[in-house]
Amino acid sequence: VKTSANGYWLTEKQADEILKMPLQNLAGLEQEKVFSEFREILGEISRTKTILASPELLMKEISDELKELREQYGKKDERRTQILESELNITDEDLIEREDVVVTISREGYAKQQVVNEYRAQNRGGKGKTATTHKTDDFVSQMFSANTHDTLLCFTNLGKVYWTKVYCLERAGRTARGKPLVNVIPSLSSDEKVTAVLPMQKEAGKYLFMATRKGLVKKCDVENFSRPRSNGLKAIILRDGDELVNVGFTSGQSDIVLVSNFGRLVRFDETKVRASGRASMGVRGIRLGEDQSVISMIRLEPENSESTALLVSDDGFGKRTDVSQFPRKGRGVQGVMVLPANKRGQTEMIGALLVEDGDEVMLITDAGTLIRTEVSGISKFSRIAAGVTLIKMHEDQTLVGVATVRDGDASSSDDEDANEAVDAADSEGTR
């Protein structure tokens, strides 16, 4: 809108607002007052632009305004909440779900964890499921249930113990191999090998019992291993050339059975060995001759009184014998003969296991051949009997290992080999 008299421009909205004003307000408007307000607005615009263009002036303006608000309202209104300086001690472990899992460890040192529900219950006679897939010369040798927050004690051949948590193991599928324990325990030296992995659980046992290759034994209170160290600790002091063979939990009322490579066995009451601290060497468990060594340690609880032991020699012979035939002797003696040499000459024992009728065992030769067979197919003999052929081998081959198989799967080839082993035992008879 433009007036012909003074040339002022008015927008349509401005004109509408003026027309809406009462007549008395229009009459009271003073030209000087309007110009004064206009100049003040222009000055404020210039000031605010200057402030916005300078970070220092902007921060000062904000500070001044906050101080004004504090002076105006802060002293009149006391704070209704209290500010406390506290830190929440939340670790990565607190964020990991607690759940029950199955831990499997292979003969070659591969370990993994998997959820329990992957092992679906089956009716009697079911084929089972493959627990893991390994190299041809590897298999699952240890399997136990645990919670993801349980602590694992990992004992090595050098007498050291390392701590790790179950959740540190790889969560893998049913047929996966897992990862080597050396990846879980980076502090392991190049010449160290994990010989036993034990879960620390309330029902595990009161003591830890150890046996070395040179016949020493040691008993420690479990509480001595309740404080983990990142670099591990010495669990037992070893002499030169000696190494830790086996470790297990005991109740304090167990019987200990030590077996030598010369086929001798000694059984004694656990109470014959006093509990000692970590920084000790142990005491003599079995008296060994030259070139003799301990190959196995069996822990017998009262509920094992009707169990049998599988005794195996390096020429492929073996037998099952009731543990009740193992006489209880004093600690530190030579023991009794349990697996005499065969007719072809001297042999050495390579393993002794506590087994049940429903178990399966794996036999390993130095050529990498594995034979899996059911324990129930191996005949029982007295303590002084020689045994039967468990596996057919070439003359230049020897048996180097035997272990209880902890998974529930057997391939068809394994079944055929197992049947051959049983047939061989039936055909050759006792030696």
FISE-615686 format. One line per field, with one value per residue (C-alpha): residue number from 1; x, y, z; residue in three letters. Coordinates in Angstrom, 1 decimal, m for minus. Each point is the difference from the previous one (the first is absolute). Layout:
BEGIN
i	c(NUM,...)
px	c(X,...)
py	c(Y,...)
pz	c(Z,...)
aa	c(ALA,...)
end
This chain:
BEGIN
i	c(1,2,3,4,5,6,7,8,9,10,11,12,13,14,15,16,17,18,19,20,21,22,23,24,25,26,27,28,29,30,31,32,33,34,35,36,37,38,39,40,41,42,43,44,45,46,47,48,49,50,51,52,53,54,55,56,57,58,59,60,61,62,63,64,65,66,67,68,69,70,71,72,73,74,75,76,77,78,79,80,81,82,83,84,85,86,87,88,89,90,91,92,93,94,95,96,97,98,99,100,101,102,103,104,105,106,107,108,109,110,111,112,113,114,115,116,117,118,119,120,121,122,123,124,125,126,127,128,129,130,131,132,133,134,135,136,137,138,139,140,141,142,143,144,145,146,147,148,149,150,151,152,153,154,155,156,157,158,159,160,161,162,163,164,165,166,167,168,169,170,171,172,173,174,175,176,177,178,179,180,181,182,183,184,185,186,187,188,189,190,191,192,193,194,195,196,197,198,199,200,201,202,203,204,205,206,207,208,209,210,211,212,213,214,215,216,217,218,219,220,221,222,223,224,225,226,227,228,229,230,231,232,233,234,235,236,237,238,239,240,241,242,243,244,245,246,247,248,249,250,251,252,253,254,255,256,257,258,259,260,261,262,263,264,265,266,267,268,269,270,271,272,273,274,275,276,277,278,279,280,281,282,283,284,285,286,287,288,289,290,291,292,293,294,295,296,297,298,299,300,301,302,303,304,305,306,307,308,309,310,311,312,313,314,315,316,317,318,319,320,321,322,323,324,325,326,327,328,329,330,331,332,333,334,335,336,337,338,339,340,341,342,343,344,345,346,347,348,349,350,351,352,353,354,355,356,357,358,359,360,361,362,363,364,365,366,367,368,369,370,371,372,373,374,375,376,377,378,379,380,381,382,383,384,385,386,387,388,389,390,391,392,393,394,395,396,397,398,399,400,401,402,403,404,405,406,407,408,409,410,411,412,413,414,415,416,417,418,419,420,421,422,423,424,425,426,427,428,429,430,431)
px	c(0.0,1.5,m1.4,0.1,0.7,3.2,1.1,0.1,m0.3,m2.2,m0.4,m3.5,0.5,1.2,m3.0,m2.4,1.5,m0.4,m3.6,m0.7,1.3,m2.6,m0.3,1.3,3.3,0.5,m0.4,2.5,2.9,2.9,2.4,3.1,m0.8,m0.3,3.4,1.6,m1.2,1.2,3.5,0.1,m0.9,2.7,2.5,m0.9,0.2,3.5,1.0,m1.2,1.7,3.3,m0.5,m0.8,3.0,2.4,0.3,1.5,m2.8,m2.6,1.4,0.1,m3.6,m1.1,2.0,m1.6,m3.5,0.6,1.3,m3.1,m2.2,2.0,m0.3,m3.7,m1.1,2.9,0.0,m3.8,m0.3,2.0,0.9,m2.4,2.2,3.5,2.9,2.2,3.4,0.0,1.3,m1.7,2.5,m1.3,2.5,m0.3,m0.7,m3.1,m1.4,0.4,m3.1,0.2,m1.0,0.8,2.3,1.9,3.7,2.0,3.8,1.8,3.1,1.9,m1.1,m2.9,m2.8,m3.4,m3.3,m3.5,m3.5,m1.5,m3.1,2.1,0.1,m3.6,m1.2,m0.5,m1.7,2.0,1.7,0.4,3.0,1.0,1.5,3.4,1.5,2.8,2.0,3.8,3.0,0.3,2.5,m2.0,m3.2,m1.8,1.7,m1.7,m3.6,m1.8,m2.9,0.7,m1.3,1.3,1.3,1.8,3.7,2.2,3.3,2.4,3.0,3.1,2.7,2.4,m2.0,m1.6,m3.7,m1.8,m3.4,m2.6,m3.8,m2.3,m1.3,3.5,m0.2,m1.4,m3.7,m0.2,m2.5,m0.5,2.5,2.6,3.4,0.4,3.3,3.3,0.4,3.2,m2.1,m2.1,3.1,2.5,2.5,0.7,3.7,1.0,0.9,m3.2,m2.9,m3.3,m0.4,m3.2,m2.9,m2.3,m3.1,m0.1,m3.5,m1.4,m0.5,3.4,1.9,1.9,3.6,2.0,2.2,3.0,2.3,3.3,1.8,2.7,m2.5,m0.5,m3.5,m1.3,m3.3,m1.1,m3.0,m2.2,0.0,3.7,m1.2,m2.8,2.0,0.7,3.3,0.3,3.4,m0.9,1.6,2.1,m2.3,2.8,3.8,1.5,3.4,2.1,m1.5,m3.2,m3.4,m3.6,m2.0,m3.5,m2.1,m3.4,m2.4,m0.4,m2.3,2.6,m1.1,1.0,2.3,2.9,1.2,3.4,1.0,3.5,1.1,1.5,m3.5,0.1,m2.7,m0.3,m3.1,m0.1,m2.3,0.0,0.3,3.5,1.0,m0.2,m1.3,2.8,0.3,0.7,3.7,0.9,1.3,m2.2,0.8,0.7,m3.1,1.6,3.5,1.3,3.0,2.3,m1.8,m3.3,m2.6,m3.6,m2.4,m3.4,m1.7,m3.5,m2.1,m2.4,m2.9,m2.3,m2.5,2.7,0.5,m1.8,1.7,2.6,3.3,1.2,3.7,1.7,3.6,1.9,m0.2,m3.8,m0.9,m2.3,m2.6,m2.7,0.6,m2.3,1.5,m0.8,2.9,2.5,1.3,0.3,3.6,2.1,1.2,3.4,0.3,0.6,m3.5,m1.3,0.1,m3.2,1.0,2.8,2.2,m1.3,1.7,2.0,1.9,m0.1,m2.7,m1.0,m3.4,m1.2,m3.3,m2.3,m3.6,m3.0,m2.8,m3.6,m1.8,m1.7,3.3,1.9,3.8,2.3,3.3,2.8,3.1,3.2,m1.0,m3.1,m2.5,m3.0,m2.3,m3.1,m1.6,m2.6,1.3,m2.7,1.7,3.3,0.3,0.5,3.0,1.6,2.8,2.8,m1.4,1.6,m3.0,m1.1,0.7,m1.8,1.3,1.8,3.2,3.0,3.2,1.6,m2.9,m0.7,m3.0,0.7,m3.2,m3.4,m2.8,m3.7,m2.0,m2.4,m2.1,m3.0,0.7,1.6,0.4,m0.5,3.7,0.5,m2.6,1.8,3.3,m1.5,m1.5,3.4,1.6,m2.5,0.3,3.7,m0.4,m2.3,2.2,3.4,m1.2,2.3,3.7)
py	c(0.0,3.4,3.4,2.8,2.6,m1.2,m2.9,m2.6,m3.6,m2.3,m3.6,m1.5,m1.6,3.2,1.8,m2.6,0.3,3.8,m0.3,m2.4,2.5,2.1,3.6,1.4,m2.0,1.3,3.5,m0.5,m1.2,2.3,0.0,0.6,m3.0,m2.3,1.1,m0.4,m3.6,m0.7,1.3,m2.1,m3.1,0.7,0.5,m3.3,m1.8,1.4,m1.0,m3.6,m0.4,1.1,m2.5,m2.9,0.8,m0.3,m3.3,1.9,2.6,m2.8,m2.0,3.2,0.8,m3.5,0.2,3.4,m1.3,m3.1,2.1,2.2,m3.1,m1.2,3.3,0.1,m3.5,m2.0,1.4,m0.4,m3.6,m2.7,m3.1,m2.8,m2.9,m1.0,m0.6,m2.9,m0.8,m3.8,m2.4,m3.1,m2.9,m1.7,m2.2,m1.8,m3.2,1.5,0.4,m3.6,m2.2,m2.8,m3.2,m3.7,m1.3,m3.1,0.3,m2.4,m0.3,m2.1,m2.2,2.6,2.9,1.5,1.4,1.4,0.6,m0.6,0.4,m3.0,m0.1,m1.0,m3.5,m1.0,m2.9,m3.2,m3.3,m3.1,m1.3,3.4,0.7,3.1,3.2,0.9,2.1,1.4,m0.5,m0.4,m0.9,m3.8,m0.3,2.1,m0.6,1.3,m1.3,2.1,1.2,1.6,2.3,3.5,3.5,2.7,1.8,m3.0,0.1,m2.6,m1.2,m0.9,m2.0,m0.5,m2.6,2.5,0.1,3.4,0.9,2.6,1.5,0.8,0.3,m2.3,3.0,0.6,m3.2,0.3,m0.5,m2.4,m2.2,m3.7,m1.1,2.8,m0.8,3.1,1.7,m1.1,0.6,1.9,2.7,0.2,0.0,2.2,m0.3,m3.6,m0.5,m1.9,m3.2,0.0,m2.3,0.0,m3.4,0.5,2.5,0.1,2.1,1.7,m0.9,m0.3,m3.7,m0.6,m1.1,1.2,m0.7,m0.1,m3.1,0.0,m2.7,0.4,m2.2,m0.9,m1.3,3.0,0.9,3.2,1.1,3.6,1.7,1.4,3.4,0.3,0.5,2.4,3.2,0.1,1.4,1.2,m1.7,m3.2,m1.4,m3.0,m2.8,m2.3,0.2,m2.5,m1.5,0.1,m2.4,m0.4,1.1,0.1,m3.0,0.4,2.2,m0.6,1.0,m2.3,m0.1,m0.5,m3.7,m1.2,m2.9,0.9,m2.5,0.7,m2.2,m0.2,m0.8,m3.3,m1.3,0.6,1.6,1.4,0.9,2.0,2.1,3.7,0.8,m1.4,3.3,3.1,3.2,2.5,3.4,0.9,0.6,m3.6,m3.0,m2.8,m3.5,m3.4,m1.8,m3.0,m1.4,m0.1,m1.8,1.2,1.1,m0.4,2.8,0.6,0.0,0.3,1.0,m1.3,1.5,m2.4,1.3,m2.3,m0.2,m1.4,m3.2,m2.1,1.7,m1.5,1.3,m0.3,m0.8,0.3,m0.8,1.4,m3.3,0.4,m2.4,0.9,m1.1,1.1,m0.7,0.7,2.7,m2.2,m2.2,2.9,m0.5,3.1,0.4,2.7,3.0,m0.2,m3.7,m1.7,m1.3,m3.2,m1.2,0.6,m0.6,m2.5,0.1,m2.1,m3.1,2.0,1.9,3.1,2.6,3.2,1.2,3.1,0.6,m0.8,1.3,m0.3,m1.2,m1.0,m2.5,2.7,1.9,0.0,0.4,1.1,m1.7,1.9,m1.4,1.8,m0.2,2.2,m2.9,0.4,m2.9,0.7,m2.8,m0.7,m0.8,m2.7,m1.9,m0.3,m3.1,0.1,m1.7,m0.4,2.3,m2.5,m0.9,1.3,1.1,m0.2,1.8,3.3,1.2,m1.6,1.8,m0.5,m1.2,3.4,1.8,0.5,1.3,3.4,1.1,m1.0,2.3,m0.1,1.6,2.6,0.7,m2.0,m0.6,m2.9,0.0,m3.1,m0.5,0.2,m2.7,m2.3,0.6,m0.6,m3.3,m1.0,0.7,m2.1,m2.8,0.0,m0.3,m3.0,m1.7,0.4,m0.6,0.6,0.2)
pz	c(0.0,m0.9,1.0,m2.6,2.7,1.8,m2.1,2.9,m0.8,2.0,m0.5,m0.2,3.4,1.6,m1.5,1.4,3.5,0.0,m1.1,2.9,2.5,1.9,m1.2,3.3,m0.3,m3.5,1.1,2.9,m2.1,m0.1,m2.9,2.2,2.3,m3.0,m1.4,3.5,0.3,m3.6,0.8,3.2,m1.9,m2.6,2.8,1.6,m3.3,m0.5,3.5,m0.3,m3.4,1.6,2.9,m2.4,m2.1,3.0,2.0,3.0,0.1,m0.4,3.0,2.1,m0.9,1.0,3.3,0.8,m0.6,2.1,2.9,m0.3,0.2,3.0,1.8,m0.8,0.8,1.4,3.6,0.4,m1.0,1.9,m2.0,0.7,m1.1,1.2,m2.4,1.2,m1.5,m0.4,m2.6,m1.1,0.0,m3.1,m1.9,m3.3,1.9,1.6,m3.5,m1.0,0.5,2.5,m1.7,0.1,m2.8,m0.9,m0.2,m2.3,m0.1,m2.6,0.3,m2.0,2.3,m1.9,2.2,m0.5,1.8,m1.3,1.3,1.8,m2.1,m3.1,1.7,m0.4,2.1,m2.0,0.7,0.8,m3.1,m1.6,m2.3,1.9,m1.6,m1.0,2.8,m2.1,m3.2,0.4,m2.0,m0.6,2.9,2.5,2.0,3.1,3.1,2.7,0.2,3.0,0.8,1.4,0.3,m2.2,3.1,1.4,0.4,m1.7,1.5,m2.8,1.2,m2.2,m0.2,1.6,3.2,m0.5,0.2,m2.0,0.4,m2.6,m0.1,m2.0,m1.9,m1.3,m2.0,m3.5,m0.3,m2.9,m1.7,0.6,m2.7,0.3,1.4,2.2,0.5,1.6,3.7,m0.7,m1.6,3.2,2.3,m1.7,2.9,m0.9,m0.9,m3.1,1.9,2.1,m0.6,1.8,1.7,2.0,m0.1,3.1,0.5,3.4,1.3,3.5,m0.3,m1.6,3.1,3.0,m1.2,m3.2,m0.3,m2.4,m1.3,m1.8,m2.5,2.5,2.6,2.3,1.2,1.6,1.6,0.2,1.4,m2.8,1.7,m0.9,m3.6,0.6,m1.0,m3.7,m1.3,m3.6,m0.5,1.8,3.2,0.9,1.2,0.9,0.1,m2.5,m0.1,m3.2,m2.6,1.9,m1.2,1.2,m1.3,1.5,2.3,1.4,2.8,3.0,2.9,2.7,0.3,m3.4,m0.9,m2.4,m2.6,m1.8,m3.0,m1.4,m3.5,1.2,0.8,3.8,2.0,3.5,1.8,3.3,2.1,m0.8,3.7,m0.1,m1.8,2.0,m1.6,m0.8,m1.5,m3.7,0.6,0.7,m1.9,1.3,1.4,m1.5,m1.2,m1.7,0.0,m3.5,m1.5,m2.7,m3.2,1.8,0.1,1.0,m2.9,1.7,3.2,0.9,2.8,1.6,2.0,2.1,m2.9,m2.3,2.1,m2.7,m3.0,m2.3,m1.3,m3.6,m0.2,m3.4,m1.2,m2.9,m2.0,m0.3,2.9,2.8,2.4,2.5,3.7,3.0,2.1,3.0,m1.0,0.5,3.6,2.2,1.0,1.6,m1.9,m1.6,m0.7,m3.3,m0.3,m1.6,m3.6,m1.9,m3.7,m0.5,m3.2,m2.9,m1.4,m2.5,2.7,2.0,m0.7,1.7,1.2,m1.6,1.8,2.9,0.1,2.3,m2.3,0.0,m2.2,m2.1,m0.7,m3.3,m0.3,m2.7,m0.7,m1.8,m1.7,m0.9,m3.6,0.7,m0.2,2.3,1.0,2.0,1.9,2.7,3.5,0.4,m2.9,1.9,2.2,3.7,1.5,3.4,1.1,m0.9,m3.5,m3.1,m2.0,m3.7,m3.2,m0.2,m3.3,m2.9,m1.0,m2.3,1.6,m0.2,1.7,3.6,2.0,1.5,1.6,1.3,1.2,0.8,m2.8,1.4,m3.1,m1.0,m3.6,m1.8,m3.8,m2.0,m0.5,3.7,0.5,m2.4,1.6,3.4,m1.1,m1.4,3.3,1.8,m2.5,0.4,3.7,m0.4,m2.6,1.7,3.6,2.9,m0.4)
aa	c(VAL,LYS,THR,SER,ALA,ASN,GLY,TYR,TRP,LEU,THR,GLU,LYS,GLN,ALA,ASP,GLU,ILE,LEU,LYS,MET,PRO,LEU,GLN,ASN,LEU,ALA,GLY,LEU,GLU,GLN,GLU,LYS,VAL,PHE,SER,GLU,PHE,ARG,GLU,ILE,LEU,GLY,GLU,ILE,SER,ARG,THR,LYS,THR,ILE,LEU,ALA,SER,PRO,GLU,LEU,LEU,MET,LYS,GLU,ILE,SER,ASP,GLU,LEU,LYS,GLU,LEU,ARG,GLU,GLN,TYR,GLY,LYS,LYS,ASP,GLU,ARG,ARG,THR,GLN,ILE,LEU,GLU,SER,GLU,LEU,ASN,ILE,THR,ASP,GLU,ASP,LEU,ILE,GLU,ARG,GLU,ASP,VAL,VAL,VAL,THR,ILE,SER,ARG,GLU,GLY,TYR,ALA,LYS,GLN,GLN,VAL,VAL,ASN,GLU,TYR,ARG,ALA,GLN,ASN,ARG,GLY,GLY,LYS,GLY,LYS,THR,ALA,THR,THR,HIS,LYS,THR,ASP,ASP,PHE,VAL,SER,GLN,MET,PHE,SER,ALA,ASN,THR,HIS,ASP,THR,LEU,LEU,CYS,PHE,THR,ASN,LEU,GLY,LYS,VAL,TYR,TRP,THR,LYS,VAL,TYR,CYS,LEU,GLU,ARG,ALA,GLY,ARG,THR,ALA,ARG,GLY,LYS,PRO,LEU,VAL,ASN,VAL,ILE,PRO,SER,LEU,SER,SER,ASP,GLU,LYS,VAL,THR,ALA,VAL,LEU,PRO,MET,GLN,LYS,GLU,ALA,GLY,LYS,TYR,LEU,PHE,MET,ALA,THR,ARG,LYS,GLY,LEU,VAL,LYS,LYS,CYS,ASP,VAL,GLU,ASN,PHE,SER,ARG,PRO,ARG,SER,ASN,GLY,LEU,LYS,ALA,ILE,ILE,LEU,ARG,ASP,GLY,ASP,GLU,LEU,VAL,ASN,VAL,GLY,PHE,THR,SER,GLY,GLN,SER,ASP,ILE,VAL,LEU,VAL,SER,ASN,PHE,GLY,ARG,LEU,VAL,ARG,PHE,ASP,GLU,THR,LYS,VAL,ARG,ALA,SER,GLY,ARG,ALA,SER,MET,GLY,VAL,ARG,GLY,ILE,ARG,LEU,GLY,GLU,ASP,GLN,SER,VAL,ILE,SER,MET,ILE,ARG,LEU,GLU,PRO,GLU,ASN,SER,GLU,SER,THR,ALA,LEU,LEU,VAL,SER,ASP,ASP,GLY,PHE,GLY,LYS,ARG,THR,ASP,VAL,SER,GLN,PHE,PRO,ARG,LYS,GLY,ARG,GLY,VAL,GLN,GLY,VAL,MET,VAL,LEU,PRO,ALA,ASN,LYS,ARG,GLY,GLN,THR,GLU,MET,ILE,GLY,ALA,LEU,LEU,VAL,GLU,ASP,GLY,ASP,GLU,VAL,MET,LEU,ILE,THR,ASP,ALA,GLY,THR,LEU,ILE,ARG,THR,GLU,VAL,SER,GLY,ILE,SER,LYS,PHE,SER,ARG,ILE,ALA,ALA,GLY,VAL,THR,LEU,ILE,LYS,MET,HIS,GLU,ASP,GLN,THR,LEU,VAL,GLY,VAL,ALA,THR,VAL,ARG,ASP,GLY,ASP,ALA,SER,SER,SER,ASP,ASP,GLU,ASP,ALA,ASN,GLU,ALA,VAL,ASP,ALA,ALA,ASP,SER,GLU,GLY,THR,ARG)
end
